[in-house]
Amino acid sequence: QVQLVESGGGLVQAGGSLRLSCAASGSIFSFAAMGWYRQAPGTQRELVAFITRGGEANYADSVKGRFTISRGNAKNTVYLQMNSLKPEDTAVYYCNVRLPIGDYWGKGTLVTVSS
């Protein structure tokens, strides 16, 4: 059974930074990609960034140049460094891992950016 636990969310002023972490447990050695999604109130969940098994990173246009996704040395952890945060980045951020058998999700961590 795969479990994902996010941490690092919180309240920050516009222009500030936060680093989100996601630790995965279980059999994820065959993962295709790990990533972050977010969902603001009244909106659909959207992709923020993902990193492939080979280490290729991809970003939503809205966060390019501000956010950086990376994997830990143990490969079962993924990070999201968020700089130059804007009020529109306010959302619940969800960790995702894509396996051959399907997608797994964490419970989310709230990021609030005040203006």
Buried (B, 14 or more C-beta within 10 A) or exposed (E): EBEBEBEBBEEBEEEBEBBBBBBBEEEBEEBEBBBBBBBBEEEEBEBBBBBBBEEEBBBBEEBEEBBBBBBEEEEBBBBBBBBEBBEEBBBBBBBBBBBEEEEBBBEBBEBBBEE
